[in-house]
């Protein structure tokens, strides 16, 4: 009976210990993870993706006006009126200044009178020549008298032409008393007040600067242009498009086009000036302003990329460690291209969607099973 009691106690103790051991194992395991996976080394992996890797370059650019016009007096006189607000936008053909007209209006009247006299004299000469021609045919006057009439007629015709030219000049001078804007743009301060005496030798009355569109000028390295020519790129119609980043870091929404490439190299800087034209409807860009010019190919280029930390190199070249569908490590030889930001461009050896190890490379080897953990973005 004592023996049976001891056997029962022993059996119960074994069962209790087994239960406790099981609870300890369960408590030590990660919920939802197979127990075998707890012994596998964890590695951080990134998904291989294909993205836009279009080559681009950045330059410091300066905004310039497409057109700048100095307004000058073309006749002498006192400024009678000014019809603009300094710094305002003005339209093409808008009246800006008026120089006193009276003197030039009188000159027009005088030239009109001169022309009338010349035309009357010509009419008389024509009648005289006609009459003498008839008499000469009848033998009633000498040839010398006819020649004199012919010469007088020629002189009077010339005098009419001269009087017409003088009248045209007087009317032109009168028109110069009104100074209008030849372009649309913003006007500067007026350098002369109403009542000032001005003439063709005076300083510009004001300056007009066009503001839409604008030019943006950059200096391109001679080496870059040589490389472009070797690649057969048509520099007169370049396959690139410029965009702008403003000084506050924001991207300018308007898109530009290159319209000029300087035909010679600046010997002091070994650069060539390139110019792009940009729309400026909102007047964001101002002449003299600095901007960052981003130059990209017009045709986008998409490539397979992987983080730089995933790419290793040995005596045979570049390689990455890929985690396959069975969570085993595979050494994969790849062909790399250029760097794109913090990634390597992969020309051959990987496809989109595969997983490459970016952290934990040193603790794994090919054919080893691992526990892949997806890299967190940012």
Secondary structure as GFF3:
##gff-version 3
##sequence-region A 1 378
A	DSSP	alpha_helix	2	28	.	.	.	ID=ss1
A	DSSP	three_ten_helix	35	39	.	.	.	ID=ss2
A	DSSP	beta_strand	42	47	.	.	.	ID=ss3
A	DSSP	beta_strand	49	52	.	.	.	ID=ss4
A	DSSP	beta_strand	56	65	.	.	.	ID=ss5
A	DSSP	beta_strand	68	71	.	.	.	ID=ss6
A	DSSP	beta_strand	77	82	.	.	.	ID=ss7
A	DSSP	beta_strand	89	90	.	.	.	ID=ss8
A	DSSP	beta_strand	95	99	.	.	.	ID=ss9
A	DSSP	alpha_helix	102	138	.	.	.	ID=ss10
A	DSSP	alpha_helix	143	175	.	.	.	ID=ss11
A	DSSP	beta_strand	178	180	.	.	.	ID=ss12
A	DSSP	beta_strand	185	187	.	.	.	ID=ss13
A	DSSP	beta_strand	197	198	.	.	.	ID=ss14
A	DSSP	beta_strand	206	209	.	.	.	ID=ss15
A	DSSP	beta_strand	214	221	.	.	.	ID=ss16
A	DSSP	alpha_helix	222	230	.	.	.	ID=ss17
A	DSSP	three_ten_helix	235	237	.	.	.	ID=ss18
A	DSSP	beta_strand	240	245	.	.	.	ID=ss19
A	DSSP	beta_strand	257	261	.	.	.	ID=ss20
A	DSSP	beta_strand	271	278	.	.	.	ID=ss21
A	DSSP	beta_strand	290	297	.	.	.	ID=ss22
A	DSSP	beta_strand	302	307	.	.	.	ID=ss23
A	DSSP	three_ten_helix	308	310	.	.	.	ID=ss24
A	DSSP	beta_strand	312	314	.	.	.	ID=ss25
A	DSSP	beta_strand	317	323	.	.	.	ID=ss26
A	DSSP	beta_strand	329	333	.	.	.	ID=ss27
A	DSSP	beta_strand	335	340	.	.	.	ID=ss28
A	DSSP	beta_strand	343	348	.	.	.	ID=ss29
A	DSSP	beta_strand	355	359	.	.	.	ID=ss30
A	DSSP	three_ten_helix	361	363	.	.	.	ID=ss31
A	DSSP	beta_strand	371	374	.	.	.	ID=ss32
###
